[in-house]
Amino acid sequence: MYVAAGTTRVGESGRPITSSNGSFMASVASLSASLQQRVSAALAAAVPSATGADPLLRRSDRADFQANGVLGLAKKAKANPRELAGAVVTALPADELIAEVEVSGPGFLNITVSDAAIVGTLAARAADDRLGVPLKDAPGTTVVDYAQPNVAKEMHVGHLRSSVIGDALCKVLEFGGEQVVRRHHIGDWGTQFGMLVQYLIEHPHELDHAADEKDAGEASMSRLDRLYKASGALFKSDEAFKERARRRVVDLQAGDPETLALWQRFVDESKIYFDSVYRKLDIEIRDEDIVGESGYNDMLAETCDLLEKSGVAVWSNGALCVFFDDVKGKDGEPVPLIVRKTDGGYGYAATDLSAIRNRTGELHADTLLYVVDVRQTLHFRMVFETARRAGWLTDDVTARHLPFGTLLGKDGKPFKTRAGESVKLEDLLDEAVQRATAVVREKGEKIGLTEDEIRTNGEQVGIGAVKYADLSTSLGKDYVFDLDRMVSLNGDTSVYIQYAYARTRSIFRKAAEGQRPAAHPELALEPSERALGLHLDAFAETLAEVAEVYEPHRLASYLFQLASLFTTFYEQCPVLTAEGGPAQVENRLFLCELTARTLRQGLSLLGIRTPERL
């Protein structure tokens, strides 16, 4: 369980981390996993028919862990639960893991692990570059569909959650060994592009103006957005233009050179803009991951033919539809999934179904995740059911819609500008960085941060604050966008966690030359050291939970609690001036180092950076 004496590894501080005694374990079993195994074996020893019984182990306020499985087992065996609990205690092995077991209540087991076991297990984690986080035994291929901006339209706050949540899930899954295929299903096809191309053909002066001012980023997109709005207004008010725009869609789908050339220009300029926004958000969007609606155009007709020939889809009122027994409108009439419209055009359903065919058939994915807002719940339910009827989603493939809630203003309503328009994502990010920089400057000037450090830290703190506020909220819930709270050094914020990390770095900067981190399992731990150590040991299990249920807020919660426990440890346990002598200084530095590595790794998986000084 322990890193062997004399072994070393270099920590973030540049100093080697060593362990004072013990033996090295090739794989790191958590304390709870080790206890689970021992208590399960003891249950089987007490009741032979209980082989493999779940001891129902959990963290407890009464001890380190509590096992509640005795009660259910006693009921099945028709035994006295307290007597059975005593028999289980007797059957537990006497080793270095368990310090004390107490039978409480009707038959609960309160279990305290030894200080040596805590430090020894942490030493094994520290010896691993992955902090003891195992790779997945049988990794598969997961396609994550997230960050779906629209070509020729400015990104707004509605694009934030999909982008941030999707990026964090990709990072966590990849860290666990899963092969992740990112898919940015951008809106780059359909009626709106026939409308936009036709408008520009009929208003060449606006096209020339755009050519004269060809530039990247927000200015270019603002211009495209204005053109989009102007064409949309004409589409609504002029029936003749509407008809010409619809014919232009047919030209686009047929590959007309002039139409395609204009369309490609919109896409290329929009990608430059998307890249500029995602750079601010500190999210990488690779061109090869962008496969928009247009990427499946060649498959749409075949998708419809396959659905029709298999009987999954039928013609109704001139449209190709899929019906469901349990999907009806307010009038009680069936509400179909429309795959092909009455005018011969293809809707979102045809594109999404073609994407499923591609992702399962060509990419061989066994898991499909869609990070899309809650309003699309019914759509994805119908699409997945259609794909299963068609045989494109088999029992070997999991398809999950991960719906998320709405970003709200302080008034509790969807976040809008005072004029009632959606807030531009770039404006929101710029304001977050501005607020965070003011907070960083106030503290940074006291510790001698340079202007470059203040600017860089302000960006990392501001963007981290926006991401963390989103990721610390469970997916299905709405949350209020409150920058003042987000950049606060107090409370459940990323700044609080970043500050805890910076505090660990400050400790090492102040350490004397001979003071180094080293694990000493022979030392007794203070209560705050124990609490910190037990929580550090739960990092791998937390990541496993996130990867299983696709809920990044569990990792955010873990990191906030870790930062809180470290703060308590810091306040109650002097590190560099520990009264227990050099060994205790080394052990506490070891806890600081492992805390820093865990905070940095955890925040990195959420897409949040960790400044060295704050």
Protein Blocks (a to p, Z undefined) as FASTA:
>chain_A
ZZcehiacddfkopacddfbdcddfbacdfklmmmmmmmmmmmmmmmmlgoiaehiaddf
kbmbdcfklmmmmmmnopafklmmmmmmmmpccdfkbmbdcdehjlpacddddfklmmmm
mmmmmmpmnlopacdfbacdddddehiacehiacdfklmmmmmmmmmmmmmmmmnopacd
ddddddfedjklmmmmmmmmmmmmlmmmmmmmgcehjllmmmmmmmmmmmmmmmmmmmkl
mmmmmmmmmmmmnopaklmmmmmmmmmmmmmmmmmmmmmnopacdfklmccfklmmmmmm
mmmmmmmmnomacceehiacdddfklccfkopacdddfbdfkopacfklmmmmmmmmmmm
mnopabdcddddfklmmmmmmmmmmmmmnopacfkbccddddddddddfkopacddfkop
acdfklmmmmmmmmmmmmmmmmmmmnopafklmmmmmmmmmmmmmmmmmmmpcfklccdd
dfklmmpcgdjdfklmmmmmmmmmmmmmmpcfklccdddfkbccdfklmmmmmmmmmmmm
mmmmmmmnopaklmmmmmmmmmmmmmmmmmmmcfklcfnbjmlmmmmmmmmmmmmmmmmm
mmmmnopacdfbZZ
